[in-house]
Amino acid sequence: QVQLVESGGGLVQAGGSLTLACAASGTNIFAHYAMAWYRQAPGKQRELVATVSSDGTTDYALSVKGRFTISTDNAKSIMYLQMNGLKAEDTAVYYCNAKRAPATVEGGWLNYWGQGTQVTVSS
């Protein structure tokens, strides 16, 4: 139902900046879904990086707090992740996620993922 496409990944030097974008299908997506950025480094568990709720509330992993900023353009249905002060530890595939609670108690959660975009930070 919801399609997500990430872009903006690439190779940057430590201390540099990069902005990721997640284009979501449809309209008013962010009014109905909780949005998030995840990342997964080789050999590691996929981890939550940042979230933004339908009311605009944001939250960040401690490892990126103060360096990353999550935001949404509701009119364009695009979510962004502005990454500053990048570190080698930030190297990972970054995924866009949309999640919504089921309409009924017996229904399943709606959970959509993008294909991921590679971010590589050279030291």
Secondary structure, DSSP 8 states (H G I E B T S, - for coil): ---EEEE--EEEETT--EEEEEEESSSSHHHHSEEEEEEE-TTS--EEEEEE-TT--EEE-TTTTTTEEEEEETTTTEEEEEE-S--GGG-EEEEEEEEE--SSTTS--EEEE---EEEEEE-
